[in-house]
Amino acid sequence: MDIFRSLSMGGAKFDKNRFKDDLNLFNASSSSSSSSFKPGSKLGNGARDDAQKSSAPATTLIMPETLDFFGSASKAARNNDADNVAVTASAVRQGKAKAEQSGEDSDEEEQEGPDGSSSKKGKKRKREEEPLTKATLPSFLKAHKLKLTGTDVPMPLASWEELETRFKVGSWLFKNLQKWGWEEPTAIQRGAMSVMLENRDLLAGAPTGSGKTLAFLLPLIHHLKNPAKDGFRAVIVSPTRELAQQIYEQLRRLSEGRRFRICVLTKATESTLKQDPALRKKYDILITTPLRLVHAIEQEELELDNVRHLVLDEADRLLEQGFLEQTDAILAACSHPELRKALFSATLPAGVEEMAKTFMVDECRVIVGTKDGATETIKQSLQFVGSEDGKLHAMRSLIQSGGLKPPVLLFVQSIQRAKELFHELVYDGLHVDVIHSERPKAQREGVISAFKRGDIWVLICTELMARGIDFKGVRLVINYDFPQSVQSYVHRIGRTGRAGRQGEAITYFTKEDAPYLKTIVNVMRQSGCEVPQWLVELPNPSKKIKRKLKAKAPERTDVRVAAGSSIVGRREARKRKEMVEASKRRKNLEKAPSRSE
Ligand SMILES: Nc1ncnc2c1ncn2[C@@H]1O[C@H](COP(=O)(O)OP(=O)(O)OP(=O)(O)O)[C@@H](O)[C@H]1O
């Protein structure tokens, strides 16, 4: 059914002309909104709003160069004949010190080119094309918002070409990479790949949607070189099955033509490994969730003693209560003395970093942007909805005002609430579905494919979908229930605004959520969103309060109860009841024999 028709069934009017871009799914960009603490008002946005209303393509106008991870803001021709530069962190430090001494600043340097007529941007791009030197490194790091820490940290990649010239990455792998047509490496790819290619332990943090997956996959394949039939040599751990599957798909594409044996550990593959011990030797790479892997280790269904590369994706989640024990068991099972470890996430709380240091050896730390920061291409806002019943009202207003820009991800705090909200919205005639861990695997996969295809326009989800999942076209994330931690907020909203695209995130809050508001306000400010002064002046919640929220989701009135108790809810329920009764009457009439018969 036409989505605009079905959306209209909920009482909303959709103008096809106005939403013609929506028809062209996964061709994202866009947005709207303002302040004051009353139900329905949105708090946030600001500067970017004006920019987004401009007629030029969003990426070129809005994105500052420093945030242009994907080079989409500038298509300057590149001319990379990069010489090999094996500069180490001592060089990094020397160069930095020199730059600081001379008061060198990247922006100033750009204005001082020999050719006074060329633009600042042009000069900067040109300088990036050249091989990095001690002198150019500080401004390069600044331009890419890269922070490198550790002893002798390898020099970042100046260009893709350095993969071949400097690291001798096989031409087959380089060709596979080129198939994506990505003009240049993202900041995290520049910083993290060189560290992994030099076979060092790594702790890497970079915003959501900034290409961390490729940053660890490419070095990993490079090190494995060829299929070896020597048992698992690389293990990638991710907190969810969905993310493991997504990593597998990217890995398969990147290793095309090399016949690596890759195993995504599921109940089915686990039982195959159990039945056929010889098979275990045939695999090269394992992608798994922690629980499944620990089960397989305990059942002695596989061995990890030949593993040389261990990647923990969404590392902070894997080192949190709930997964920590399993991650510990995995680390213990990967017993090869030459094991290298790489930890990646968009959020790395201090406690996690401390823990990581206890099992990493002489690690390099590569951070892009502000630690635990949100992606800056996401327009964030907070919306006060009064109490629970105000949320559905806000949702329906959003539909009616045309602000619901599909595809939309809608986060709630529990499976129960996800189910309830689904039942509430499905009768509104929305193309809506729900995903949570109680749904069988096949159904979950089906929902994800349908959402990717654009058959589902609003996907209700739990924390299951908050991390890592790469739906490129998501235009709006709604935090229907307030997130339980800053990390959860950053990852949830990070499902939009990926790969340099624009996105929007709205967070509903009630009176009960107000004590935690400041944590989100801080993230919003850090990522460049304007927020009203009174929000800035709110007190930060204490550590104790934050811990309490993280440990236990707040009690909330059931979605259905809340829906029934609001005026709008009652009106909608009555309308739906009337529609159902009218439809029954029509059917009965159709069934009734006509008099002539
Ligand atoms: N160099 C690049 N240029 C352009 N696009 C890229 C580049 N590298 C990766 N991408 C694309 O960017 C998107 C996001 O990548 P990825 O899923 O690896 O992000 P991430 O940093 O792991 O995000 P998250 O923290 O949410 O897991 C993907 O669709 C990927 O194909």
The ligand as an SDF file (V2000), in Angstrom:
LIG
                    3D

 31 33  0  0  0  0  0  0  0  0999 V2000
   36.0710    5.8950    3.7750 N   0  0  0  0  0  0  0  0  0  0  0  0
   34.7510    5.8870    3.6850 C   0  0  0  0  0  0  0  0  0  0  0  0
   34.1240    6.7610    2.8710 N   0  0  0  0  0  0  0  0  0  0  0  0
   32.7770    6.7550    2.7600 C   0  0  0  0  0  0  0  0  0  0  0  0
   31.9470    5.9040    3.4120 N   0  0  0  0  0  0  0  0  0  0  0  0
   32.5130    5.0170    4.2390 C   0  0  0  0  0  0  0  0  0  0  0  0
   33.9310    4.9540    4.4040 C   0  0  0  0  0  0  0  0  0  0  0  0
   34.1880    3.9490    5.2730 N   0  0  0  0  0  0  0  0  0  0  0  0
   32.9990    3.4270    5.6480 C   0  0  0  0  0  0  0  0  0  0  0  0
   31.9970    4.0600    5.0340 N   0  0  0  0  0  0  0  0  0  0  0  0
   30.5360    3.7980    5.2050 C   0  0  0  0  0  0  0  0  0  0  0  0
   30.1530    4.4220    6.4070 O   0  0  0  0  0  0  0  0  0  0  0  0
   29.0550    3.7430    7.0050 C   0  0  0  0  0  0  0  0  0  0  0  0
   29.2640    3.5770    8.4890 C   0  0  0  0  0  0  0  0  0  0  0  0
   30.3230    2.6930    8.7130 O   0  0  0  0  0  0  0  0  0  0  0  0
   30.3780    1.7460    9.9940 P   0  0  0  0  0  0  0  0  0  0  0  0
   29.1360    0.9490   10.1230 O   0  0  0  0  0  0  0  0  0  0  0  0
   31.6650    1.0340    9.9420 O   0  0  0  0  0  0  0  0  0  0  0  0
   30.3740    2.8670   11.1500 O   0  0  0  0  0  0  0  0  0  0  0  0
   30.8310    2.7460   12.6580 P   0  0  0  0  0  0  0  0  0  0  0  0
   31.8030    3.8350   12.8890 O   0  0  0  0  0  0  0  0  0  0  0  0
   31.2360    1.3590   12.9650 O   0  0  0  0  0  0  0  0  0  0  0  0
   29.4530    3.1030   13.3900 O   0  0  0  0  0  0  0  0  0  0  0  0
   28.8820    2.5960   14.8160 P   0  0  0  0  0  0  0  0  0  0  0  0
   29.6740    3.2830   15.8780 O   0  0  0  0  0  0  0  0  0  0  0  0
   27.4640    3.0230   14.7930 O   0  0  0  0  0  0  0  0  0  0  0  0
   29.0610    1.1120   14.8530 O   0  0  0  0  0  0  0  0  0  0  0  0
   28.9310    2.4280    6.2930 C   0  0  0  0  0  0  0  0  0  0  0  0
   27.7730    2.4640    5.5080 O   0  0  0  0  0  0  0  0  0  0  0  0
   30.1610    2.3380    5.4450 C   0  0  0  0  0  0  0  0  0  0  0  0
   29.8930    1.6730    4.2650 O   0  0  0  0  0  0  0  0  0  0  0  0
  1  2  1  0
  2  3  1  0
  2  7  2  0
  3  4  2  0
  4  5  1  0
  5  6  2  0
  6  7  1  0
  6 10  1  0
  7  8  1  0
  8  9  2  0
  9 10  1  0
 10 11  1  0
 11 12  1  0
 11 30  1  0
 12 13  1  0
 13 14  1  0
 13 28  1  0
 14 15  1  0
 15 16  1  0
 16 17  2  0
 16 18  1  0
 16 19  1  0
 19 20  1  0
 20 21  2  0
 20 22  1  0
 20 23  1  0
 23 24  1  0
 24 25  2  0
 24 26  1  0
 24 27  1  0
 28 29  1  0
 28 30  1  0
 30 31  1  0
M  END
$$$$
